[in-house]
Amino acid sequence: MFRTYLNPSSVRSTCRFLSSLPTYETLKLSQPKSHVVLVELNRPTKLNAMDKQLFDELKTCFEHLNTEKSCRAIVLTGAGKAFCAGIDLKYLSNTTVNELSQIDDVARKALHTRRMVQRTQASLRAVDKCEKPVIAAVHGHCIGAGVDLTACCDIRYSSRDASFSVKEVDMGLAADVGTLQIFPKQVIDHSLFRELVFTSRLFRTEEAQQIGLISRVFDTRDALLEAAVSLASVIARKSPVAVQGSKINLNYARDHTVDDNFSFISTWNSGMLLTEDIIKNVMAASVSKDKSDKNASDGAEFEDI
Ligand SMILES: CCC/C=C/C=C/C(=O)SCCNC(=O)CCNC(=O)[C@H](O)C(C)(C)COP(=O)(O)OP(=O)(O)OC[C@H]1O[C@@H](n2cnc3c(N)ncnc32)[C@H](O)[C@@H]1OP(=O)(O)O
């Protein structure tokens, strides 16, 4: 389906890039548009529940895309009828019951568990730390670790059929891989967000929009994917120096004080303001015949970084 997005001007870079796209068992990668990578969680028969292999491959994949020059924006979605039904329950019981039953000492049990939690955190944080913007396209069930995963994305779109649950409290635990660590810095209705966390109840797109978890809702999954890919393509045509610098500074600002943020950007831009991309944008804007209907940078082409 996504091959149809390709246009002749993007074919050269597409071919060069497609040949280097890695393959995974639990993820499917494709390139719907030039410089855009679509990553699909690919365990559809298990509603993309996340097992050890998926966690491991997610980390490897996003660390790879972070340094893959031809990738400038990423769409993350789920294959089949759901985005993600959370952590794989067999994997969870294996790591929390079977493996721990073989360890006698309580401190060693704790350290074993701590390492497992940190490994899982590192997988989802690879999405957050990836310097390319990541757009989550959510349809169907988005449960537990699925919600954590969306917290690690920059932009979240969904289809009307999406349903969400911060399921961890119902499992007897506090969410530890994104939802409680990142969303409190982003949600706009903290009262409703806390209600959803404490009750684990299912919620739909209206409430997801109300708390700021989802920014746009589409009637069908096709419309959702088309919009997510099209947004990614708009971003991918901008200066990658500017876009990736913006994500790095947005994440930095989320995690630091205002004073720190001003200091960081002054140092950052002492290098980045020297980019040729500024000149290209200025020239593109000055030759644009009708500035009202297009972005200033539409005429400019930028080198990969
Ligand atoms: C250190 C780690 C910290 C991480 C913590 C993370 C915590 C969490 O993620 S808590 C949330 C865990 N997830 C769940 O509790 C959801 C469980 N699934 C369901 O309740 C239902 O499947 C659901 C309501 C999502 C959908 O129901 P539906 O009738 O539409 O489909 P099913 O027939 O139930 O499912 C289809 C097949 O998918 C398998 N499956 C679904 N979810 C999981 C899962 N989380 N883990 C493993 N497998 C899952 C389900 O067993 C079916 O498979 P099969 O029986 O082989 O057909």
The ligand as an ORCA input file, in Angstrom:
! r2SCAN-3c Opt
* xyz 0 1
  C       9.174     -3.972     33.344
  C       8.039     -3.989     32.450
  C       7.058     -2.988     32.810
  C       5.950     -2.993     31.872
  C       4.688     -3.055     32.267
  C       3.624     -3.107     31.335
  C       2.395     -3.357     31.766
  C       1.278     -3.547     30.840
  O       1.402     -3.476     29.640
  S      -0.196     -3.902     31.577
  C      -1.260     -4.346     30.237
  C      -1.098     -5.781     29.792
  N      -2.060     -6.076     28.749
  C      -3.285     -6.546     29.021
  O      -3.647     -6.782     30.148
  C      -4.203     -6.771     27.839
  C      -4.519     -8.238     27.679
  N      -5.379     -8.428     26.515
  C      -6.714     -8.261     26.559
  O      -7.305     -7.916     27.559
  C      -7.467     -8.544     25.281
  O      -6.652     -9.265     24.432
  C      -7.931     -7.253     24.548
  C      -9.068     -6.590     25.340
  C      -6.793     -6.285     24.347
  C      -8.471     -7.622     23.141
  O      -9.456     -8.606     23.223
  P      -9.908     -9.378     21.910
  O     -11.021    -10.287     22.300
  O     -10.143     -8.411     20.802
  O      -8.637    -10.203     21.447
  P      -8.048    -11.509     22.156
  O      -8.664    -12.712     21.518
  O      -8.107    -11.406     23.618
  O      -6.503    -11.418     21.731
  C      -6.038    -11.870     20.487
  C      -4.742    -12.598     20.733
  O      -3.807    -11.698     21.302
  C      -3.304    -12.232     22.523
  N      -2.994    -11.141     23.437
  C      -3.670    -10.009     23.610
  N      -3.072     -9.239     24.542
  C      -1.976     -9.931     24.951
  C      -0.930     -9.640     25.901
  N      -0.871     -8.477     26.568
  N       0.027    -10.555     26.070
  C       0.035    -11.713     25.353
  N      -0.925    -12.036     24.437
  C      -1.914    -11.140     24.238
  C      -4.424    -13.119     23.036
  O      -3.932    -14.032     23.960
  C      -4.896    -13.747     21.741
  O      -3.954    -14.724     21.372
  P      -4.426    -16.214     21.015
  O      -5.128    -16.730     22.228
  O      -3.184    -16.946     20.684
  O      -5.367    -16.055     19.854
*
